[in-house]
Amino acid sequence: MSDKTTATGMGAALGGVAGGVAGGAAAGAAVGGMTGPVGAVVGAAAGAVIGAMAGNGAAKVDPALEDSYWRDNYASRPYASGASYDDYGPAYGYGVNSYSRYPGRTFDDVEPDLARDWQTARGRSSLDWERARPASRDAWQRLSDRVERAVPGDSDGDGL
């Protein structure tokens, strides 16, 4: 299995937006008989489809990069006071993998599923879900924020 996971849903959305603009302009220009708003709509739709296909690889999640980030930063989190990264690392990894597995959903939407599956996913971590949840949420939110910076507006629905 690869050490990289593709956030296909959100990647497709990001690619659809970026590719939709560029592809929409090109496709709109190619539609010879249609001009004005109709040509723009057809062009944008065609561009969005082309962009979404190209966008499948647009938002790559690199678990090794995320692990490195959290390894360097976990100790600054209030919930990790005095704990080792060996306990929290799996919770961060779970948040990263879960974000990719549930594209377009919020952490709160899928938290019951995450809680149920934590026992299997936690590996050697001694944390129960109540203690692992904040780290998984942090990892999820870091990825969600990255997407939101790339897509204008409240793309993750968190009100920020």
N, C-alpha and C positions, 0 to 999 in steps of 0.2 A: 504494500500500500504506500502511496506517495506521502511525503511529509507535508504536503501543501493541500489545503482544502479550498475549493472554489465556492464562494457565496453566490451561487448561481442566480437565485431570485433577485437579490439586491444588485448583483453584478449585471444582470440582464437589464434591470431598471436603469442603472447608471449608464450602461452602454446604450440603452434605448434613448435616454435623454441626450447624451452627447452625440451619438451616432444619428439620432433622429433629426437633430438640427442640421448637421452637415449632410447627411444622406437625404434629408427632406429637401434641402435646397437643390441638391444635384438632381434628385428624382423629379422635383417640381419643374426644374428647367427642362428636363428631358420629355415631359409631357407636352408635346407640341401643340395639340389642338386645344388644350384647356389653358385658359389664362386666368389671371386674377385669383380670387379666393378659392375657386374650385381646384385650380392647379396647385395652390398652396396646400390645401387639405389633402389631396391625393399624394402630393410629394412628401408631406409630413408623415402620413401614414406609412408610405413605402419606406421612408427613411427610418421610422421607428422600428419597423420589422427588421430591416437590415442592421440597424444599430443594436437592437436587442440580441441578434444572433452574434454579432461581433462582441457585444458587451458581456457575453458569458464569461470571458476571462478578465473583465475590467476590474473587478474588486476581488483581488486575491487575498486570502487570509493566510499568513505565514505563521504557523504555530510556533516555530523556532524563534521568530522575532518577538512574538507575543510572550513566550516563555522568558526570553531574555529581559524584556521590559519589566515583567512582573517580578522576576528574580531580583532585579535592581531596585524595585520600588515597593514591594509588598510590605516591608518593615515600616513604611510611613503610614500605612493604613491603620486606623484605630482598632479595627477588629483583629488585627494580627499581632498585637502587642505581646512580646515575649515568645511568640510561636516560631517554629522553623518553617523554612520554605518547603521542606519535604511534606508537611501537612497541607499547606495552602496551594502548592504548585498544581496538584491534580484538580483543585476547585477552579483555579484560573483556566486551566486547559479545558475543563468541562464547559465553562462559560464560552470560551472561544469556539469549541466544536459545536456547541448547542446553537450559537448565533448563526453558524453556517447551515446547520441542519433545519432551522426554522426560519427561513428567509421571510422578511416582511412582517414578522410577528414581534410583539413586545415581550420582554422578559416576564412581565406579570401575566401575560396570556399563557405562557408555556410553563410557568413555575411549578404548577402541580405535576406535570410530566417530568420535569427535572428533579423534583423532590423524590418522586417514585423511583426514578432510575439511578439516583446518586449511589445507592448501595452497590450497584454493579460497576458504575463508572469510576468510583473513587480510588480504586487500586489500593496502594499502601497507606493512603491518608487515614489518619485516626479521627478526622472530623465527621461529626454527624451533619445532616443537611442544614440544621439551624446555624451551625458555625461555618459551613461551607458556602451557604447562600450569598453572603455579602461579597465574597471573592468572585464567585461565578457571575454575580450581577455586575461587579466592577469590570470584569473582562468583557462581558456582553456590551456594557455601556461604552467602553472604550471603542469597540468596533462600530457600534451604532453612531457614536459621535463622529467618527471618521467619515462614515457615509453621509451624515447630515452636513458636514462641512463641504462635501462634494456636490450635494443636491440642495439647492436653495429651498428654504421653508422648513417646516416641521416634518421631515420625511419619516422620522421614527415615531411620531405621535406622542412624544413625551412633554409637549407644551413648551419646549425650549428652542 
